[in-house]
Amino acid sequence: MTTTSNIAIPTAATPTTSSWYEPKFCGAPWKNAPLVIRDSLAVQQHHALLLLESAFRGDAVPADLFFAYSQENRGHYKKTLKIFANRLQAGLPIIDALEQTPEVIDAETVVALRHALVTGTLPETFELLKNQANSRRLSANRDLGSIKLYWFVVGITILVILMFISVKVMPTFRKILEEFSVRDVVSPAVYITVTKMFMLSLPWLVLGIIFLSITGILAYFRSWTRRTLLPKVTLTQDLISSANLLRLVSVQVLKSPSLNVSLSVLAKYHHRNAIRRKLLYARNESELGMDSWQALNAAGLLTSEETASLQKVSRPDSQAWLLQKLADQRDYRANVLLDRFVVVLTPLLTILWGAIVAWTAIVLFSSLVKLMVSLS
């Protein structure tokens, strides 16, 4: 299996490598994961998905497999994998352990695997998830990463310059203005007060970030931001969930024309309350005799035009193809919204830093003008 060939799986029958043979750096075992610039969470979760496929196939003991994979990672994700491996070691089923250990894989993938286990479409679902991950558009992630790096460097540079102005330049200006009996010296005084408050709070802010990083609280906050806040801000949450649901339904359509089991499983296990309520409504209407496509339309998961198109097609493979195209359309709309968010984010950061620099310039030049007027 190509997904596990580079991972040493510790078993009772396999002798461990002697400690002197292990490559080490400064006393620590060598890892494949870089120390500074690491793989993104999406890449790590894609690797975990490949290992899960191997585990469900029975190629290896799942607990040993993920414990070995955890040794090749660092930071919060390594801890998450260890917790997941320990739950597997305790006898918890894979799908239950995934639901109890967020971010081993993303929540949408967990729902897909639960749906696949109940409907008997596990191989097809794994192929769907792998194809989806391979074709996932990564430019927005790269854009967000470049924006964060660019504005971090720019922000540090501006802060260093402003601190120098606050410590060296502004106090001198203030003394000169007082020496020449310039009445209004409020602006430099306010600037010095604000910057001193920031400089006094900066070490505590840095220590707080370090403490939160060590305790893992910062990683949980970033996880919550990535899973909950960012999709709400970019207005992509409903589109992404709807696209994933349509793909799962397309897999089920190829196996059975009835969607009652699929809707029941998704309504019970979906991680989002809003989508779960819609699925419950669609399931109830479908069980009462309404056409499944009409039920999804009544629940707000399909439009009237999409429902009419699906009802006109009778062949399961054609319906599955149409559902895939509808899901791709929703993904495209989500990508457009995310691109707009990235496009708007850069000007907002520019305005923020520009306002700080403009305030500094106004204070400096106003002090110079007042000094020139006083001397004249």
N, C-alpha and C positions, 0 to 999 in steps of 0.2 A: 504493500500500500504506500503510495508516494507521500501521503499526508503524514505518515508516522515513521518514515524510514530514517529521519534525522533525529529522532527522539529516543533516548535510551530508557526503556521501560523496566523499572526494577521489579523483578519477580523472584520467587524463592529458588527457582531452578537456574537462574542466571547469576553467576558470580559477579560481585561488584568489582569495579576497577580499583586497583590499589591507589592509595592517596598520593603517592609520589608521582604517579602518571598523570594525575589531573592537572591541566593547565591552570595556573593561578597567577593573579596579579595583585601584588601588595598583600599576600596572604589570603585573598578571597578567590573563590572559584571563578573561572572565566565563564562569561555568559554571552549568548548570542545577541541579547538585547543591548543596544548602546546605552552608555551611562547618561548622556546628555540628550541628544536628539533621538528620541525613540519612535517606534511605530505608533501611528494613531490608534485610538481605541477601535475604530472600524476595522483596521487591519488585524488587530489582535482578536477581535470577535470573529472575523472571517476564518482565522486559523482555528479557533475553538469550534466553529461550525464544522470544519473538515474533520476534526478529531471526534466530534459527536457522531458524524456519519459512520466513522470507523467503529465507535463504541456501540452504536445501535446494530451494526452488522455483526458484532461479536468478534471483531478482530483482536481485541485486547480487553483487559480488565479496565473498566472505565475509571475507577479510582486511581489505579496506578498510572493510567494514561495522563490524567489531568494533574496528578501530582508531579509527574516528570515535566509536563509542560509549564507548570508554575515555576519550576527551578530556572527556566530560561527567560523569565520575565522579571520586572522590577516594580517597586512601588505598590500602589493601591491595587493594580490588577493582579499582581502576584498574590496578595493577601486574599483577594476575591477567589482566585483559583484554588488556593489552599482550603478555604472554607468549603468550596464546592466539592473538592476531593474528599474532605473529611465527612461530609454528608453522604457522599456515595459510599465511603468506606463503612459508614454506620448502617448501610442497607437501604437508604432512601432511593426510590426509583429516580431515574435520570430526569424525567420531566418534572417531578415534584422538587427535586434539588435545584433545577434551573429556575423554577418559579420562586423558590425561597432565597436564591442567590442572584440578585439583580446584577446585570452588566457582564456576566459570563458571556452571554449573547444578549442582543437587544430584546426588548419586550415583545415586539412584533414577531420576531423569529420564534420566541417561546410559544406564542399563540399558534403560529403556523405548525410547529412540531406537535403540540397537543391536538390540533385538528387532524393532523396526518395520522397520529396513532389511533384515534377513534374511528376515522373513516377508512383506514387501511391504505393510505396513499403516501406512505413514508418515503419510498424511493423517488416518486415523482416530485414530492415536496422538496426533498434535498436537492434535486436537480434544478428545481425552480429557484430555490434560495441561492444556490451557487451561481446560476446564470444572472440572477438579479444583482448579486454582489459584484460579479465581474463587469457587468454593464453599468454599474452605478456611476453616476457623474461625480467626479472628485474635484472639479475646478473650483466649486464654491468653497470646499474645505481648504484648498490651497490658498484661495483668496483671503479667507478669514485668517489663516495662519500668517500670511504675508502682512496683512493689515496689523495684526497684533504685534509682530516683530518690528515692523516699521515704526509704529507709533510708540512702542516701548523705547526704542533707541532715541527717537525724536523727543519724547517726554523726558527721558533722563538727561539729555543734553540741555533742554530748556530749563529744567529744574536746577541743574548745576549753575547755569548762567544767572538765573534769578536769585539763587542763594548768594552768589558772589556780589551781585548788585545790592542785595539786602544787607550783607555783612560789611562790605567795604565802601560802596558808593553812596548809598542813601544816608548813613550816619554822617558822612563827610558833608553832603549837601545840607543836611539839617543843621549842622554846626555853622556852616557858612551863612545860611539864611538867618540864623539867630545872631551871628556876629554882626551882620549888617542890618539888624533890627527889622527884618522883613516880617510883617505881621502874620500873614497866613502861612503857617508851616504844617497845616493839618494833613495835607496829602502825603508828604513823606512819613509823618508819624503814623498814619493809618497803615501805610504800606509796610513799614518796619514792624508794626504790631502783628499784622496778619501773617507776614512771612516768618516772624519769630515763633508764633503759635504753630505754624506748619512744621518748622524745623524741630520744635520740641516734641511734637507728636509723631514725627517721622520715625525715630528709632523705635518707639513703642509699636508703631504700625508694622515695621519690619519684623520685630520680635514676635508680634501677634501672628503674622503670616507664617513664620518659621514654626511657631508652636502648633498652629492649626495643621500645618503640613505634617509635622511629626506625629501628631495624634490621629491623623486621618480625617479630621473634620473638614478640611479644605477639599479633599478629594470627594467626600460625600456632597458637599455644596456644589462643586463643579458637575458632579453627576446629576444632581437635581436640576441645575441650570440647563444642562444639555438635554435632559429627557423631558422636562416640564416647561421651563420658562422660554427657552429659545424657540420651540415650535409655536408657542402662543404668540410671541413677539413677531415672528415671521409669517404667522397665519397659515402655516403649512401642515398643522397637526391633523386636521380633518381630511385633507387631500391625501396625505401619506397613508393614514389608516384605511381610508376608503380604497385606495389602490391595492394595498396588501390584501384586503378582504376579497376584492374582485379576482385577484390571482388565485387565492385559495378556492374560491367558488369555481373557477375555471378548471382546476385540477379535479374537483369533485364531479363536475358535469361530465367529464370524460369517463368516470367510473360508474356513475348512476345519475339518471335524470332527476331524481328526487333530491331536493336540497334540505329536507326537514332535519336530517341528522347533522348536516353541516351548520345550519343556522342554530340548532340547539347547542352544539358544542361551542360555537363562537360566542353565542349569547351568554353562556355560563362562564367562559374563561377569558374573555377579552379584558385587557387591562385598563381600558378607558371607559369611564362610567357613561359618557354621552353615547359612545358607539354601542355599548352593551345595552342601553335602553332601546336604541333603535333596532338592534338585532332581536331583542325580546319581543318587541312589537311585531316585527316581521315574522318571527317564528310562530307567534300566536295566531296571526292572521293566516299564515300558511296552513297551520294545523286545522283551522276552521274551514278550510276549503278554498281559500283564495289562491290564485296562481302565484308561484314563488316570485316571479319577476314583478308582478303587481304588488306583492307584499313588500318587496325591497323598495319599490317606488313609493308606496304609502309611508314607509319608514324614513324616507329621505335619503336613501343610499343610492338610488338610481333616479335619473330624470325621466320624464315622460317619453322623450325621444329615444333614450337608451332602452327603456322598457319595450317600446314598440319595435325597435330593431331586433332585440333578442327574441321577441315573440314571433317575428316573421321567419326566423331561422329555426329549422327543425332538427338539423343534424347536430349531434353533440360536439363534434370537432369544430364545426363552424361557430357554435356558441362559445366554445372555449377560446377560439381565436379572437372573437369579438370582445370578450371579456378582457383578454390580455391587452388589446388595443385601447380599451377604455381605461384600464389601469395605467398604461403608458401615458395616456393623455393627462391623467391626474398627476402623475410624476412630473411631467413637463411643466404643468402649471405650478407645482410646488417649487421646481427649480427656478422658474421665472420670478416667483415671489422672493425666494432666497437671494437671487441675483440683485433684485431691487433693494433688498435690505443691505446687502454688501455695498451697493453703489451709494446709498444714502448715508451709511455709517462713516465713510471717509470724510465727506464734507462736514458732518457734525463734529467729528474730532478736530478737524481743521479749524472750525469756528471756535471750539472750546479753547484750544491752545492759542489761537489768534487773539481771543479776548484777553487772556492773561498777559500776552506780550504787549497788546495795545494798552492795557492798563499801566504796565510798567513804563512804556514809552511816554504816555500822557503825564504820569507823575514826574518823570525826569525832565521833560521839556517844559512843563508848567513851572517847575522849580527854577529852571534856567531863565525863563521869561521873567518871572517875578524878581529874580536876582538882577537881571539887566535893567529892569524898570526901576528898581530901588537904587542902583548905582548911577543911573542917568539923572 
